[in-house]
Amino acid sequence: MDQSSNHVVGVDNTSRKKFDREEILQRARERDEEEADGRKSKSKGPPVQRKPLKPRDYQVDLESRLGKTQVVTPIAPLSQQAGYYCPVCECVVKDSANYLDHINGKKHQRALGMSMRVERSSLEQVQQRFESLKKRKDPGSFTVQDFDERMLKQQQEEEERKRLRREKKKEKKKEKVSEEEPEIDPDVAAMMGFGGFKTSKK
């Protein structure tokens, strides 16, 4: 056999690719036009005008579920899961500190339609506020007699509470004693030679 017939002829793949300059420039122009169109469509309209930040007109409830036991299931709706539920943002926060951070935070305020900026007060508004605070803290409206009356009322309420507690304890003791003493027929007790099952302990 001849060795030359066994030799496999390979394919010449060492030639370089020829680039057409015009074609590449055309592709670059098309890509630039597409990006420009995409930027125009993504550009936002006029910025949304949000109301300035305002104080809450409700009390934040952090203690209503404090110390209560709750069964938590993974299929329960968000409002019934463990933690604090925010109906505005529809999320559950696990503890009170994070809940306060959430309701005072940017995301929650935006959902309520408010920006994080506070409205600037005018000079007249500040003066009116000072006047209302002065009227509220008027020293003539609160006297020593008012203080004494309030203290007396508090003491009476405290004494009433203590008295009720003592009465409840006495009732419980009476119930306990009556439960412990079994009912014995006096004839049977006399026949056995004793008056009852009372102990000498005091």
PyMOL commands that set and color helices and strands:
alter all, ss='L'
color gray80, all
select helices_A, chain A and resi 3-6+21-42+78-80+96-103+106-111+123-136+139-141+144-180+186-192
alter helices_A, ss='H'
color red, helices_A
select strands_A, chain A and resi 51-53+84-86+91-93+114-118
alter strands_A, ss='S'
color yellow, strands_A
deselect
rebuild
show_as cartoon
